[in-house]
Amino acid sequence: MFREVPSGGGLVRDHVGKLVVAYYKEFEESDVISAEALALLHGLEICVERSFQSLQVEVDSEVLVQLVS
């Protein structure tokens, strides 16, 4: 039996749009919005680890935008 696992990912681009990092992660025992929020957090953690500054964040979930705004 196939079990869907909530997951999320994203892209980090530089100031000219060149891909710097692509990431994907599975989140056990999460609902969809929690997985989207955890994926955003994971991406931000990558940016902090690499000392990226001056970020512009885009997400495709209106609910997540409302939660973090």
N, C-alpha and C positions, 0 to 999 in steps of 0.2 A: 504494500500500500504506500502510495506517495504522500508525503506530508509536506505542506508548504511551510517554509521557514521565513519569518519576516526578515527582510534585508534592506539594505540601502547602500548608496554609494554616491560618488560625486567626482567632480573634476576641479582641479586648481590650475588656473591659467595666470600667466604673467600679464604685465600692463599692455602688451600688444596682442594678447589672445593666444599665445603659444602655450600648449599643454605642458605643465610642469609635473603634476601628479594626478593619477587616476586611482581611485580607491573603491573598495567594495567590502562590505562586512555583513555577516549574518548575526541576527540578534535573537537568541533563544527566548521563548516565553514573553514575547512582546506583541502588542497590538500594532496596527499599521501606523498610527500617528506617533506612537512611542518609537517605533523603528525609524521613522523619518527624522524625529528629533535626535535620536542617538546617532544617526548617520551624519547629521549636521554637526553634532558635537565632535564626532570622530574626525571630520574634516577640519574643524577649527583646531583640534588638538594637533593635527599634522602641521597646520600653519604655524602654531606656536613652537613646535619642535624644530621647525626649519627657520624660525625667526622671521617669518613673513610679516610685513607690516602693511598698513593701509589697505584693508580688505574691502571688497565689495562682494556681498553674499547674495546669491539668488537661489530660491527654492521654488518648486512647482506645487506646493501645498498651501492653499489659502488659509487653512486651519492652522498650520504651523506658523505662518507669518503672523496671524492674529495672536498666537500664544507667545511669541517672542518679541512682539512689538510693544 
